[in-house]
Amino acid sequence: MIDTHCHLNDFEAFPDPAKAVIDATEAGVNRLVVIGIDEEWSRRAVALAEQFDSVWAVVGHHPNAASTFSQDSLDLYRLLWANPKVIAIGEIGLDFYRDRATPKEQHYALQAQLDLAGELGAPLVFHCRDAYDELLPVLEGRPRQPYLMHCWAGSMEQAQRANEIGCYFGVDGPVTYRKNDELREVLAWVPLDRLVIETDAPWLPPEPHRGQRNHPKFLPFIASKLAEIRGLEKDQMIRQLNENAGRFFGPKFTSELGEG
């Protein structure tokens, strides 16, 4: 299985990344994508990708960190993209749930990183919270790029709009929560070839681990729930999810995977 979004670069949560990688592998999660949220965490993600064969990195500036975004940040992400283990720009986007950066700061960081990804031909991983109706028009007005909506939580109408511009949908622990029938209804509709799974570890643990610190080794619970929603055998679901992840992240990712 491929955990397409985790934060092993959170060294408080994962003081021993090597053990986390081993534990994930033993659980059947043998490919991990570590996501940047600012310059420091992006550098950490790349360092982990260079250290472990099973780890890849995504670099970029989270909207909650947009107040620290600068031209120097952009130059760093351009430089890091040259690393063969860096496979996307992210997580970028908009977050109107928290007020750690102003809307103006968030839009500046978003547009600059969208332009950078267009220049580099890089896929984009988005964080969007309470902001789909503002983010989607931005993307609808731009040339198509490979987009992945991390931890999808939007409505059916928003999902239809995202699908129209070719977005992939990240599925996380909340899909297992008892009160999330609306999310499960949306994910039952999303085209099968547009789904990927992710833990967002150390956040958003799935049932039955809710209330604990999340870990990539919990990814099988998400895969099982999604297979149930889609009416597929778990192994069939995992094969499709792996194929989707490879298609989204593209040649830099798939060339490292080899045959299996």
C-alpha positions, 0 to 999 in steps of 0.5 A: 500500500502507498500512504500518499500523505503523512508527516514523518517530518514531524519529529515530535510525533516521530522521533525515530522515523526509521522505526516508523518506516519499519512498522509501516512496512510490517503493516503492508504500507511499503511506500510513504509520501512525506509532505512539507508544510514550510521550508523547514519541514520540506527540507526534512521531507527531502532528507527522509526521502534520501535516507529511506528507499520507501520514502518520497517527498512533497515540498511546499508551503501550507496555507496556515504558514503563508505569513512566512512565505517569500520569494526565498521559499519559492526559490527553495522549492524550485531547487528541491524539485530537482531531487529525484525523490521529490514528486510534487509541490504541496501541501498548498491551498486555502484554510479559512478554518484557522486564522494563522495567515490572512486570506491575502497572504494565503492567496499570494502563496497559493498563486505563486506555488501554482505558477511554480508547479506549472513552470516545473510540470509538477503535480500539486497537493492541496490542503483545503479547509472551509474554502472549497468555494474559493479554491475551486474557482481559482483552479477552474480558471487555470490551465489543467495541472495534476491536482490532488485534494488531500483529505477530501471533505467537501460536498457532492456538488463540490466533488463534482466540480473538482472532478470536472478539472481532473482532481484526485481525492485523498481519503483519510481516517474520517471515512471510518467515523460513524457520523460521516455518512455524507463523506462516504456517499461522496466517495462512493460517487467519485470515479474509482480511478481518482481515489488515493488513500493517506493517513495524514499521520500523526493526525486524523487516526481512523477507527478503531484508533481514534483518540490515538496518535495516527501512524502510517501503519493504520492505513489498512483500516482506511483501505478496508473501509474504502473497499467496503464503500466501493463494493470491492475486495480489499486486494482489488481496491489496493491495486487500483489505489496504487495504480492511481497514486502512480498515475498522479505522481508521475514518472519521478515516482513510478520510475523509482518503484520498478516492477512491484 
